[in-house]
Amino acid sequence: MSYSKDETLEQVNAKSIIQTLSLLLAISFLPFFVHIQFVSGPFVNALLIIILFLCGIRTAIVACIVPSIMALFGGLLPLPLAPVVPFIMISNILFVFLVDFFYKNTIDYRRGYWSGVFIGAAIKFTFLFISVNFISRLLLKQELAAAVTQIMSWPQFATALAGGIIAWIFLKWLKFF
């Protein structure tokens, strides 16, 4: 089946493309402007959830990868921490996936959303803590390994929960819920 140029253009939703690109740009460049973990972390997590609900799981997975790459290549994340970047990406994907899963598979959308945020934050924290603890002890000096493990532990849980609250407020404001 071949499509004509007009039929293809009819299927393209310009508003959706602009919205998706705007959100991806926001999550990509936020780490360059805000260097405090307890400020940027909640907003990155909130944007991940907002992208999930407004743009879908595929775009959200892309968004889970972008901030870490930007932080590393932009010099915000020290080069010795490069080995932990894939684990940060995976933890973000786990977080977004669990929010999506519980939201879609729970009868009460509020309970599903909050279950997904809480369980997603807990899994994100646990996965990062274990993997970064292991990787950093192998590759980094002991003092740096302890500092990296601390950054990738309970603050990840706290910032993911805070991001869930921010996203909930924003999505309620948009009358999404």
C-alpha positions in Angstrom: 0.0 0.0 0.0 1.5 3.3 -1.0 0.7 6.6 0.5 0.6 9.9 -1.3 2.4 12.9 0.1 -0.9 14.4 1.2 -2.0 11.3 3.1 1.3 11.2 4.9 1.1 14.8 5.9 -2.5 14.3 7.2 -1.1 11.7 9.6 1.5 14.1 11.0 0.4 16.0 14.1 2.5 19.2 14.2 1.3 20.0 17.7 2.4 16.6 19.0 5.8 16.9 17.3 6.4 20.4 18.8 5.3 19.3 22.2 7.6 16.2 22.1 10.6 18.2 20.9 10.0 20.9 23.5 9.9 18.4 26.3 12.9 16.5 25.1 14.8 19.8 24.8 13.8 20.8 28.3 14.9 17.5 29.8 18.2 17.6 27.8 19.3 21.1 28.8 17.9 21.3 32.4 21.1 19.8 33.8 23.1 22.6 32.2 21.2 25.3 34.1 20.5 23.7 37.4 23.5 22.1 39.1 21.9 21.2 42.5 20.7 17.6 42.7 17.8 18.3 45.0 16.5 20.9 42.5 17.3 19.3 39.1 16.6 15.7 40.2 12.9 16.3 41.0 12.4 18.3 37.8 14.1 15.7 35.6 12.0 12.9 37.2 8.8 15.1 36.8 9.7 15.7 33.1 10.1 11.9 32.6 6.6 11.3 33.9 5.1 14.2 32.0 6.8 13.0 28.8 5.4 9.5 29.5 1.8 10.8 29.9 1.9 13.3 27.1 4.1 11.6 24.5 4.0 7.9 25.3 6.4 5.2 26.5 8.7 5.2 23.5 9.5 8.9 23.8 9.8 8.6 27.6 12.4 5.9 27.1 14.4 8.2 24.8 14.0 10.9 27.4 15.5 8.5 30.1 18.7 8.3 28.1 19.2 11.9 27.0 19.8 13.8 30.3 22.7 11.5 31.4 24.4 11.8 28.0 24.0 15.6 28.0 25.4 15.8 31.6 28.4 13.7 30.7 29.3 15.4 27.4 28.5 18.8 28.8 31.0 18.3 31.6 28.4 18.4 34.4 29.1 14.8 35.3 32.8 14.1 36.0 34.4 11.8 33.5 35.4 9.2 36.1 31.6 8.7 36.6 31.1 7.7 32.9 30.8 4.0 33.8 27.7 4.7 35.9 25.9 6.5 33.2 24.3 3.4 31.7 23.0 2.4 35.1 21.5 5.8 35.6 19.7 5.4 32.2 18.5 2.0 33.1 17.2 3.2 36.5 15.3 6.0 34.7 13.8 3.5 32.3 12.7 1.2 35.2 11.1 4.2 36.9 9.1 5.3 33.9 8.2 1.7 33.0 6.8 1.1 36.5 4.8 4.3 36.6 3.3 3.4 33.2 2.7 -0.3 34.2 0.9 0.5 37.5 -1.1 3.4 36.0 -2.4 1.2 33.2 -3.0 -1.9 35.2 -4.7 -0.6 38.3 -8.4 0.1 38.3 -8.1 3.3 40.3 -5.9 5.6 38.3 -4.8 7.6 41.4 -3.7 4.4 43.2 -2.0 3.2 40.1 -0.1 6.4 39.5 1.1 6.7 43.1 1.9 3.0 43.3 3.9 3.3 40.2 5.7 6.4 41.5 6.5 4.9 44.9 7.5 1.4 43.6 9.3 3.0 40.6 11.3 5.3 43.0 12.1 2.3 45.3 13.3 0.1 42.4 15.3 3.0 40.8 17.0 3.7 44.2 17.7 0.0 44.8 19.0 -0.7 41.3 21.2 2.4 41.3 22.5 1.8 44.8 23.5 -1.8 44.2 24.9 -1.3 40.7 26.8 2.0 41.3 28.1 0.6 44.6 29.5 -2.4 42.8 30.9 -0.5 39.7 32.3 2.4 41.7 34.2 0.1 44.0 35.8 -1.6 41.0 36.7 1.5 39.0 37.1 4.4 41.4 39.3 5.3 44.4 37.7 4.4 47.7 36.9 8.0 48.7 35.3 8.8 45.4 33.4 5.5 45.4 31.8 6.4 48.8 30.8 9.8 47.6 29.3 8.5 44.3 27.4 5.7 46.2 26.0 8.3 48.5 24.8 10.5 45.6 23.2 7.5 43.9 21.4 6.2 47.0 18.6 7.7 49.0 18.6 11.1 47.1 17.5 9.2 44.0 14.5 7.9 45.9 13.7 11.3 47.3 14.0 13.1 44.0 11.9 10.5 42.2 9.1 10.9 44.7 9.4 14.7 44.5 9.3 14.4 40.7 6.1 12.3 41.0 4.5 15.0 43.1 5.5 17.8 40.6 4.3 15.7 37.6 1.0 15.0 39.4 0.4 18.7 40.0 1.3 19.6 36.4 -0.8 16.9 34.9 -3.8 17.8 37.1 -3.3 21.4 36.0 -3.5 20.2 32.4 -6.7 18.3 33.4 -5.0 15.1 32.4 -6.4 13.3 35.4 
